[in-house]
Amino acid sequence: MTNEYSLFCVENLRVAYPQRQGQSGWAVDGVSLTLQPGEKLGLVGESGCGKSTLGRAAMRLLPESTLIEGQVLFSGESIFEMNASRLRGFRGEAVALIFQDPMTRLDPLMTVGQHCIETLQAHRPNLSRKEAKKRAIEVLESVKIPASRWSQFPHEFSGGMRQRVAIALALLLEPKLIVADEPTTSLDVTVAAEILQELTRLCAERGTAILLISHDLAMVAEYCDRIAVMYGGKVVETGPVEQVFKQPQHEYTRSLLKAALHIQKQEDNPLPGEDNPPQESQPLPNSMEGGNEESNSPLLRVTNLQQHYSLESNLLEQLFSRKRDVIKAVDGVNFQLKQGEILGLVGESGCGKSTLSRTILQLIPSTGGKVEFQGINLTALTRDAVRKHRRQMQMVFQDPHACLNPMMTVGESIADPLLIHKLANTREAKRQVIQMLERVGLTPGEDFFSRYPTELSGGQQQRVSIARALITRPQLIICDEPVSMLDASVQTQVLELMLELKQEFNLTYLFITHDLWVARFFCDRIAVMNAGKIVEIGKTRDIFTNPQHPYTQQLLQAAPLLARTN
């Protein structure tokens, strides 16, 4: 595979982590790949197949104790033979890595501006601070981060906006190769499309190559020239994108495509809750959203809900500033949710979706408006009184690993809500937990009960999170991007499990997502959120076939569709 003109070449690479060394412990097992200048290669496969390990090996970011065989060449130079000084220059200037989790790249004690200046001055010491700031602001604005956010810290940004900052940092030094490891997992379709268009433009103009590591087959189909499919540490199929997607040779590639196409159903397929012929969806003024519901009392009613934050950089400004900058994260939201319904909440990162969910649960007190659950105004209750109602309202988060205590076994994590709400003693809790583990497909339950979260795959961890949310037999489940970090086949399994559980336990879901095709597959109705407001709400098919609001139309146009390539 090697030739002298390759920009990047992996030759028979094998990687084993210390605890896994041995014949069957290779995380990457005999992989060979090449990239030419300006080429875009998509690397796809399920979580745990070795995609990210390969990306980190390319940057020499693996622990010293890692066992590595084979070689990785960049413009003919061996990365594994570079000295420390050459390696520092190589990272950032020649190759940049965009991580899936932006907080692994961002220092919580540094502002966004400081991150940019430090990166530029470390690699281009002759650049003045003024020139560095000008360059940084240009790049930040290209990924839709306004200059007004220059002095803010990472925790003041949404997850999607933090990822945009991480992408800007990768672009600052105009590298020859970008290794992008799930770079748009936490981004909405419009921003993801804009950023990937920016990356591909960079490719064309400067001969920058991209290794795009992703589980999003539609995105790879739209933006990559070639695709490599990984399974069990090996590349099982590689070739031009169109050829692989139209005529997949390996059984695993066929199963990935089948799962992805199952979610991205064709327009003529039925959708959840589609008993009646479509009616036009309506872009609703703030005071009217959800106002045309049936007369029967909804499970959840949100009325003119507000969540505003003031931006003061220091104590003196708080004391003396008359005019305070205010972020209206949730700005007069109204909707109703009926028992047994699935309402999808879609919109760009930073539009207020996650803030809205936390305000509904009263994890953060609202600035104004009302949240009524089962006819009770939660915003008027004390914290202790809200806690009693919270057993009926549970949440499934985007990253299950982040919300499961690594020091507690799976069984202890799931049993915890039962013990907190005094719903069972220890023995009864264990019985219920094992039963619930088996219900979410983790069998035998006894075995998973005693495991720790680190011993599970991403999909298994998310099943544990679902079991934990269900254990108190709640009425309402708020799902905040619950499948965005999972590959296509696991996504399908988890979504179908959630639909089964909805029927079995008579659940109601508020389903937050930036993946429009997941929303179409899963939801009865969809509410579109932009800049803290719901701009359109309606039945799922109506939103997709006859969107009324310009922002909804923009979202749908930006969403990559795998069926277009097949």
C-alpha positions as CSV (number, residue, x, y, z in Angstrom):
1,M,0.0,0.0,0.0
2,T,2.9,2.4,0.6
3,N,4.0,4.8,-2.0
4,E,6.3,7.8,-1.8
5,Y,3.5,10.2,-2.7
6,S,1.2,9.2,0.2
7,L,0.7,12.0,2.8
8,F,-0.2,9.5,5.5
9,C,0.4,5.8,5.5
10,V,-0.4,3.1,8.1
11,E,1.4,-0.2,7.6
12,N,0.3,-3.3,9.3
13,L,-0.4,-1.5,12.6
14,R,-1.1,-3.5,15.7
15,V,-1.9,-1.9,19.1
16,A,-2.5,-3.6,22.5
17,Y,-3.2,-1.8,25.7
18,P,-1.2,-3.2,28.8
19,Q,-4.1,-5.0,30.4
20,R,-5.0,-6.6,27.1
21,Q,-1.6,-7.7,25.7
22,G,-1.6,-11.2,24.3
23,Q,-2.7,-12.9,21.2
24,S,-6.4,-12.0,21.4
25,G,-5.9,-8.6,23.0
26,W,-5.1,-6.4,19.9
27,A,-7.3,-3.2,19.9
28,V,-6.0,-2.6,16.4
29,D,-5.0,-5.7,14.5
30,G,-2.9,-5.5,11.3
31,V,-4.5,-2.3,9.8
32,S,-3.0,-0.8,6.7
33,L,-4.4,2.5,5.2
34,T,-3.1,5.4,3.0
35,L,-4.3,9.0,2.5
36,Q,-3.3,11.2,-0.4
37,P,-3.1,15.0,0.0
38,G,-6.6,16.5,0.0
39,E,-8.3,13.1,0.3
40,K,-11.2,12.5,2.7
41,L,-11.3,9.0,4.2
42,G,-14.2,7.9,6.5
43,L,-13.4,5.3,9.2
44,V,-16.6,3.7,10.5
45,G,-17.4,0.8,12.8
46,E,-19.1,0.1,16.2
47,S,-17.9,1.5,19.5
48,G,-14.9,-0.5,20.7
49,C,-13.7,-1.6,17.3
50,G,-10.5,0.3,17.4
51,K,-11.3,3.5,15.4
52,S,-10.2,6.0,18.1
53,T,-7.1,3.9,19.0
54,L,-6.0,4.1,15.4
55,G,-6.5,7.9,15.4
56,R,-4.5,8.4,18.6
57,A,-1.8,6.1,17.3
58,A,-1.4,8.4,14.3
59,M,-0.7,11.3,16.7
60,R,1.4,9.2,19.1
61,L,-1.0,10.0,21.9
62,L,-1.2,6.5,23.3
63,P,0.2,5.7,26.8
64,E,4.0,4.8,26.9
65,S,3.2,1.2,28.1
66,T,1.0,0.5,25.0
67,L,2.4,-2.3,22.8
68,I,2.7,-1.1,19.2
69,E,3.8,-3.0,16.1
70,G,4.0,-1.8,12.4
71,Q,4.6,1.8,11.4
72,V,2.8,5.1,10.7
73,L,4.4,7.4,8.1
74,F,3.7,11.1,7.4
75,S,5.1,12.3,4.2
76,G,7.5,9.4,4.3
77,E,8.7,10.2,7.9
78,S,8.1,7.7,10.7
79,I,5.9,9.2,13.4
80,F,7.2,6.6,15.9
81,E,10.8,7.7,15.4
82,M,10.3,11.5,15.9
83,N,12.1,13.1,18.9
84,A,10.1,15.2,21.4
85,S,10.8,18.5,19.7
86,R,9.9,17.3,16.3
87,L,6.7,15.6,17.7
88,R,5.6,18.9,19.3
89,G,5.9,20.7,15.9
90,F,4.2,17.8,14.1
91,R,1.1,18.0,16.3
92,G,-1.0,20.9,15.4
93,E,1.2,22.2,12.5
94,A,1.2,19.0,10.4
95,V,-1.6,16.9,12.0
96,A,-4.5,18.1,14.2
97,L,-6.8,15.9,16.2
98,I,-10.4,16.8,17.0
99,F,-11.7,14.7,19.9
100,Q,-15.2,13.5,20.4
101,D,-15.4,15.0,23.9
102,P,-14.2,18.7,23.6
103,M,-13.5,18.9,27.4
104,T,-10.5,16.6,26.8
105,R,-9.0,19.5,24.7
106,L,-10.2,22.5,26.7
107,D,-8.7,23.8,30.0
108,P,-11.6,24.8,32.3
109,L,-9.4,27.6,33.8
110,M,-8.7,29.3,30.5
111,T,-11.0,31.4,28.4
112,V,-11.7,30.6,24.7
113,G,-9.5,33.5,23.7
114,Q,-6.6,32.3,25.9
115,H,-6.8,28.8,24.3
116,C,-6.5,30.3,20.8
117,I,-3.7,32.7,21.7
118,E,-1.7,30.0,23.5
119,T,-2.0,27.6,20.5
120,L,-0.9,30.2,18.0
121,Q,2.0,31.6,20.0
122,A,3.3,28.1,20.9
123,H,3.7,27.3,17.2
124,R,4.1,30.8,15.6
125,P,6.2,32.8,18.2
126,N,6.8,35.7,15.7
127,L,3.1,36.4,15.5
128,S,2.1,39.5,17.5
129,R,-0.8,39.2,20.0
130,K,-2.9,41.5,17.9
131,E,-2.3,39.4,14.7
132,A,-3.0,36.2,16.7
133,K,-6.3,37.5,18.0
134,K,-7.4,38.7,14.5
135,R,-6.6,35.2,13.1
136,A,-8.3,33.4,16.0
137,I,-11.5,35.5,15.7
138,E,-11.7,34.8,12.0
139,V,-11.5,31.0,12.6
140,L,-13.9,31.1,15.6
141,E,-16.5,33.0,13.4
142,S,-16.1,30.5,10.7
143,V,-17.5,27.9,13.1
144,K,-20.2,30.3,14.3
145,I,-18.6,31.4,17.6
146,P,-19.1,35.2,17.8
147,A,-16.3,37.4,18.9
148,S,-18.4,38.5,21.9
149,R,-17.8,35.0,23.5
150,W,-13.9,35.6,23.4
151,S,-13.6,36.1,27.2
152,Q,-15.9,33.3,28.3
153,F,-14.8,29.9,29.8
154,P,-15.7,26.4,28.4
155,H,-18.3,25.8,31.1
156,E,-20.3,28.8,29.9
157,F,-20.8,27.1,26.5
158,S,-23.1,24.3,25.5
159,G,-21.6,20.9,24.6
160,G,-22.1,21.7,20.9
161,M,-20.5,25.1,21.1
162,R,-17.5,23.6,23.0
163,Q,-17.0,21.2,20.1
164,R,-17.0,24.2,17.7
165,V,-14.2,25.8,19.8
166,A,-12.2,22.5,19.6
167,I,-12.7,22.4,15.8
168,A,-11.5,26.0,15.6
169,L,-8.4,25.2,17.6
170,A,-7.6,22.4,15.1
171,L,-8.1,24.7,12.1
172,L,-5.9,27.6,13.5
173,L,-2.6,26.3,12.3
174,E,-3.8,25.1,8.9
175,P,-2.6,21.5,9.3
176,K,-2.0,19.1,6.3
177,L,-4.0,16.3,8.0
178,I,-7.0,16.5,10.3
179,V,-7.9,13.4,12.3
180,A,-11.5,14.1,13.3
181,D,-12.7,11.6,15.9
182,E,-16.5,11.8,16.0
183,P,-16.2,15.6,15.5
184,T,-20.0,16.3,15.1
185,T,-21.5,13.9,17.6
186,S,-22.7,16.8,19.8
187,L,-23.6,19.2,17.0
188,D,-26.9,19.9,15.3
189,V,-27.3,19.2,11.6
190,T,-26.9,22.8,10.4
191,V,-23.7,23.5,12.3
192,A,-22.3,20.0,11.5
193,A,-23.0,20.7,7.8
194,E,-21.4,24.1,7.9
195,I,-18.3,22.8,9.7
196,L,-17.9,19.8,7.5
197,Q,-18.3,22.0,4.4
198,E,-15.6,24.3,5.9
199,L,-13.3,21.3,6.5
200,T,-13.9,20.0,2.9
201,R,-13.3,23.4,1.5
202,L,-10.0,23.5,3.4
203,C,-9.2,20.1,1.8
204,A,-9.8,21.4,-1.7
205,E,-7.9,24.7,-1.3
206,R,-4.9,23.6,0.7
207,G,-4.6,19.9,0.0
208,T,-5.5,19.1,3.6
209,A,-6.5,15.5,4.1
210,I,-9.1,14.3,6.5
211,L,-9.4,11.1,8.4
212,L,-13.0,11.2,9.6
213,I,-13.8,8.7,12.4
214,S,-17.5,8.4,12.7
215,H,-20.5,6.1,13.3
216,D,-22.7,8.4,11.2
217,L,-22.8,6.6,7.8
218,A,-24.8,9.3,6.1
219,M,-22.3,11.9,7.0
220,V,-19.4,9.8,5.7
221,A,-21.4,9.1,2.5
222,E,-21.8,12.9,2.0
223,Y,-18.4,14.2,2.8
224,C,-15.8,11.4,2.2
225,D,-14.2,10.1,-1.0
226,R,-13.3,6.6,0.4
227,I,-14.5,4.6,3.4
228,A,-12.8,2.0,5.6
229,V,-15.0,-0.3,7.7
230,M,-13.5,-1.5,11.0
231,Y,-14.7,-4.5,13.0
232,G,-12.9,-6.2,15.9
233,G,-9.7,-4.2,15.4
234,K,-9.4,-5.1,11.7
235,V,-10.3,-3.2,8.5
236,V,-12.8,-5.6,6.9
237,E,-13.7,-3.5,3.8
238,T,-12.4,-0.4,2.1
239,G,-13.1,1.4,-1.2
240,P,-14.8,4.4,-2.8
241,V,-17.8,5.5,-0.7
242,E,-20.4,5.0,-3.5
243,Q,-19.1,1.5,-4.4
244,V,-19.0,0.3,-0.8
245,F,-22.5,1.6,0.0
246,K,-24.1,0.3,-3.2
247,Q,-22.3,-3.1,-3.2
248,P,-21.1,-3.9,0.3
249,Q,-19.0,-7.1,0.3
250,H,-18.6,-7.8,4.1
251,E,-21.5,-9.0,6.2
252,Y,-20.7,-6.4,8.9
253,T,-20.9,-3.5,6.4
254,R,-24.2,-4.8,5.2
255,S,-25.6,-5.0,8.8
256,L,-24.4,-1.4,9.5
257,L,-26.1,-0.1,6.4
258,K,-29.3,-2.0,7.1
259,A,-29.5,-0.5,10.7
260,A,-28.9,3.0,9.4
261,L,-31.5,2.7,6.7
262,H,-34.0,1.3,9.2
263,I,-33.8,4.6,11.2
264,Q,-33.8,6.8,8.1
265,K,-37.1,5.3,6.8
266,Q,-38.5,6.3,3.5
267,E,-41.4,8.9,3.4
268,D,-44.0,6.3,2.5
269,N,-43.3,4.2,5.6
270,P,-45.6,4.7,8.6
271,L,-44.4,6.8,11.5
272,P,-45.2,6.5,15.2
273,G,-48.7,7.9,16.0
274,E,-49.7,8.1,12.3
275,D,-53.3,7.1,12.4
276,N,-54.8,10.2,10.8
277,P,-54.0,11.9,7.4
278,P,-51.4,14.7,7.6
279,Q,-52.5,18.2,8.5
280,E,-50.3,21.3,8.1
281,S,-47.9,21.9,11.0
282,Q,-48.1,25.5,12.3
283,P,-45.3,27.9,13.2
284,L,-46.8,29.1,16.5
285,P,-46.4,32.5,18.3
286,N,-44.9,32.0,21.8
287,S,-48.3,32.5,23.5
288,M,-50.0,29.9,21.4
289,E,-47.6,26.9,21.3
290,G,-49.5,23.8,22.3
291,G,-52.7,25.8,22.7
292,N,-54.8,23.7,20.4
293,E,-54.6,20.5,22.4
294,E,-57.5,18.3,23.3
295,S,-59.4,19.3,26.4
296,N,-58.3,16.3,28.4
297,S,-55.7,17.3,31.0
298,P,-52.1,16.8,29.8
299,L,-49.4,15.0,31.8
300,L,-47.0,17.9,31.4
301,R,-47.9,21.6,30.7
302,V,-45.1,24.2,30.2
303,T,-46.4,27.8,30.2
304,N,-44.2,30.8,29.2
305,L,-41.1,29.1,30.8
306,Q,-38.0,31.3,31.0
307,Q,-34.4,30.6,32.0
308,H,-32.2,33.7,31.7
309,Y,-28.6,34.1,32.7
310,S,-26.7,37.3,33.4
311,L,-23.1,37.7,32.0
312,E,-20.9,39.6,34.5
313,S,-17.2,38.9,34.3
314,N,-16.4,40.1,37.8
315,L,-17.8,41.3,41.1
316,L,-17.2,45.0,40.3
317,E,-19.4,44.7,37.1
318,Q,-22.1,43.0,39.1
319,L,-22.1,46.0,41.6
320,F,-21.8,48.9,39.2
321,S,-23.0,47.8,35.8
322,R,-26.4,49.2,35.0
323,K,-26.8,47.3,31.7
324,R,-26.1,43.6,32.1
325,D,-25.7,41.1,29.2
326,V,-28.4,38.5,29.5
327,I,-28.5,35.1,27.7
328,K,-32.1,34.0,27.2
329,A,-31.4,30.3,27.2
330,V,-35.2,29.5,27.4
331,D,-37.4,32.4,26.3
332,G,-41.1,32.0,26.8
333,V,-41.6,28.3,25.9
334,N,-45.1,26.8,25.8
335,F,-46.1,23.2,25.0
336,Q,-48.2,20.3,26.4
337,L,-47.4,16.6,26.5
338,K,-50.1,14.0,26.8
339,Q,-49.9,10.7,28.6
340,G,-48.2,8.0,26.4
341,E,-47.0,10.5,23.8
342,I,-43.4,11.0,22.4
343,L,-42.6,14.6,21.8
344,G,-39.3,15.3,20.0
345,L,-37.4,18.5,20.8
346,V,-34.9,19.4,18.0
347,G,-32.7,22.4,17.3
348,E,-29.1,23.6,17.1
349,S,-26.6,23.2,19.9
350,G,-26.9,26.2,22.3
351,C,-30.6,26.8,21.5
352,G,-31.7,25.9,25.0
353,K,-32.9,22.2,24.6
354,S,-30.9,20.8,27.6
355,T,-31.5,23.9,29.7
356,L,-35.2,23.5,29.1
357,S,-35.1,19.8,30.2
358,R,-33.3,20.7,33.4
359,T,-35.7,23.5,34.1
360,I,-38.7,21.2,33.6
361,L,-37.2,18.8,36.2
362,Q,-36.5,21.9,38.5
363,L,-32.8,20.9,38.7
364,I,-32.3,24.6,38.0
365,P,-35.0,27.0,39.2
366,S,-36.8,28.9,36.4
367,T,-36.6,32.7,35.9
368,G,-40.3,32.8,35.1
369,G,-43.3,30.8,33.9
370,K,-44.8,27.5,35.1
371,V,-44.2,23.8,34.8
372,E,-47.3,21.7,35.7
373,F,-46.8,18.0,36.1
374,Q,-50.0,15.9,36.7
375,G,-51.8,19.2,37.4
376,I,-49.3,20.3,40.1
377,N,-47.3,23.5,39.6
378,L,-43.7,22.4,40.3
379,T,-42.3,25.9,40.1
380,A,-44.3,26.9,43.2
381,L,-43.1,24.0,45.4
382,T,-40.2,23.8,47.8
383,R,-37.1,21.8,46.8
384,D,-38.1,18.9,49.1
385,A,-41.6,18.8,47.7
386,V,-40.2,18.7,44.1
387,R,-38.0,15.8,45.1
388,K,-41.0,13.7,46.0
389,H,-42.5,14.3,42.5
390,R,-39.2,13.6,40.8
391,R,-39.5,9.8,41.1
392,Q,-42.3,10.2,38.5
393,M,-39.9,12.2,36.2
394,Q,-36.6,10.6,35.3
395,M,-33.8,11.5,32.8
396,V,-31.6,9.5,30.4
397,F,-28.5,11.5,29.5
398,Q,-26.4,11.7,26.4
399,D,-23.2,10.2,28.0
400,P,-24.1,7.3,30.2
401,H,-20.4,6.9,31.3
402,A,-20.5,10.4,32.8
403,C,-23.6,9.9,34.8
404,L,-22.8,6.4,36.2
405,N,-20.6,6.4,39.3
406,P,-17.4,4.4,38.4
407,M,-17.0,3.4,42.0
408,M,-20.5,1.8,42.2
409,T,-21.4,-1.5,40.5
410,V,-24.2,-1.5,37.9
411,G,-26.6,-3.0,40.5
412,E,-25.8,-0.4,43.1
413,S,-26.3,2.5,40.6
414,I,-29.7,1.2,39.5
415,A,-30.9,0.3,43.1
416,D,-29.9,3.8,44.4
417,P,-33.2,5.6,43.3
418,L,-35.2,2.8,45.0
419,L,-33.3,3.3,48.3
420,I,-33.4,7.1,48.1
421,H,-37.1,7.2,47.6
422,K,-37.6,4.4,50.2
423,L,-39.4,2.2,47.7
424,A,-37.7,-1.0,48.7
425,N,-35.3,-2.5,51.2
426,T,-31.9,-3.8,50.0
427,R,-33.0,-7.4,49.3
428,E,-36.2,-6.3,47.4
429,A,-34.2,-3.7,45.5
430,K,-31.7,-6.3,44.2
431,R,-34.6,-8.5,43.0
432,Q,-36.2,-5.6,41.2
433,V,-32.8,-4.5,39.7
434,I,-32.0,-7.9,38.3
435,Q,-35.5,-8.1,36.8
436,M,-35.0,-4.7,35.2
437,L,-31.5,-5.5,33.9
438,E,-33.0,-8.5,32.1
439,R,-35.9,-6.4,30.8
440,V,-33.4,-4.0,29.1
441,G,-31.5,-6.9,27.5
442,L,-28.6,-7.3,29.9
443,T,-28.7,-11.0,30.6
444,P,-28.0,-12.8,32.9
445,G,-29.0,-10.0,35.3
446,E,-27.0,-11.5,38.1
447,D,-23.8,-11.2,36.1
448,F,-24.4,-7.5,35.1
449,F,-25.5,-6.6,38.6
450,S,-21.9,-7.0,39.9
451,R,-20.1,-5.4,37.0
452,Y,-18.7,-1.9,36.9
453,P,-19.6,0.7,34.2
454,T,-16.0,0.5,32.7
455,E,-16.6,-3.2,32.0
456,L,-19.5,-2.4,29.6
457,S,-19.7,-1.1,26.0
458,G,-21.3,2.3,25.3
459,G,-24.6,0.6,24.3
460,Q,-24.6,-1.5,27.4
461,Q,-24.0,1.5,29.6
462,Q,-26.9,3.3,28.0
463,R,-29.1,0.3,28.7
464,V,-28.0,0.6,32.4
465,S,-29.0,4.3,32.3
466,I,-32.5,3.4,30.9
467,A,-32.9,0.7,33.6
468,R,-31.9,3.3,36.3
469,A,-34.5,5.8,34.9
470,L,-37.2,3.1,34.8
471,I,-36.6,1.5,38.2
472,T,-38.9,4.0,40.1
473,R,-41.7,3.3,37.6
474,P,-41.9,7.0,36.4
475,Q,-44.6,8.5,34.3
476,L,-42.3,10.8,32.3
477,I,-38.8,10.1,30.9
478,I,-36.8,13.0,29.6
479,C,-34.2,11.7,27.1
480,D,-31.3,14.2,26.4
481,E,-29.5,12.9,23.2
482,P,-29.7,9.3,24.5
483,V,-28.3,7.6,21.3
484,S,-26.1,10.3,19.7
485,M,-22.9,8.6,20.9
486,L,-23.9,5.1,19.7
487,D,-23.2,3.5,16.3
488,A,-26.1,2.8,13.9
489,S,-26.7,-0.8,14.9
490,V,-26.7,-0.1,18.6
491,Q,-28.8,3.0,18.1
492,T,-31.5,0.9,16.4
493,Q,-31.4,-1.6,19.3
494,V,-31.7,1.0,22.0
495,L,-34.5,3.0,20.2
496,E,-36.6,-0.2,19.6
497,L,-36.0,-1.2,23.3
498,M,-37.3,2.3,24.3
499,L,-40.4,1.8,22.2
500,E,-41.1,-1.6,23.7
501,L,-40.7,-0.2,27.2
502,K,-43.0,2.7,26.4
503,Q,-45.8,0.2,25.6
504,E,-45.0,-2.1,28.6
505,F,-44.8,0.7,31.2
506,N,-47.1,3.3,29.6
507,L,-44.3,5.8,29.4
508,T,-44.3,9.4,28.1
509,Y,-41.1,10.6,26.5
510,L,-39.7,14.1,26.0
511,F,-37.0,13.2,23.5
512,I,-34.2,15.8,22.9
513,T,-32.1,15.2,19.8
514,H,-30.2,17.0,17.0
515,D,-30.6,13.9,14.7
516,L,-33.7,14.6,12.7
517,W,-33.9,11.0,11.3
518,V,-33.9,9.6,14.8
519,A,-36.6,12.1,15.7
520,R,-38.7,11.0,12.7
521,F,-38.2,7.3,13.5
522,F,-39.1,7.7,17.2
523,C,-41.5,10.6,17.8
524,D,-45.2,11.3,17.5
525,R,-44.8,15.0,17.4
526,I,-41.8,17.4,17.0
527,A,-41.1,20.8,18.5
528,V,-38.4,22.8,16.7
529,M,-36.4,25.1,19.0
530,N,-34.3,28.1,18.0
531,A,-32.7,30.8,20.2
532,G,-34.6,29.7,23.3
533,K,-38.1,29.7,21.6
534,I,-40.2,26.9,20.0
535,V,-40.7,28.2,16.5
536,E,-42.8,25.3,15.1
537,I,-44.6,22.3,16.6
538,G,-46.6,19.6,14.9
539,K,-47.0,15.9,14.0
540,T,-43.8,14.3,12.8
541,R,-44.9,13.6,9.2
542,D,-46.2,17.2,8.9
543,I,-42.9,18.7,10.0
544,F,-41.0,16.6,7.5
545,T,-43.3,16.9,4.5
546,N,-44.6,20.4,5.0
547,P,-42.3,22.5,7.3
548,Q,-43.6,26.0,7.8
549,H,-40.8,27.9,9.5
550,P,-37.7,28.9,7.6
551,Y,-35.5,27.5,10.4
552,T,-37.2,24.1,10.2
553,Q,-36.7,24.1,6.4
554,Q,-33.0,25.0,6.9
555,L,-32.6,22.1,9.4
556,L,-34.1,19.5,7.0
557,Q,-32.0,20.7,4.1
558,A,-28.8,20.3,6.1
559,A,-29.5,16.8,7.4
560,P,-27.5,14.1,5.6
561,L,-29.6,11.3,4.3
562,L,-28.1,7.9,3.6
563,A,-30.9,6.9,1.3
564,R,-29.7,9.5,-1.2
565,T,-26.5,7.6,-1.7
566,N,-28.1,4.2,-2.1
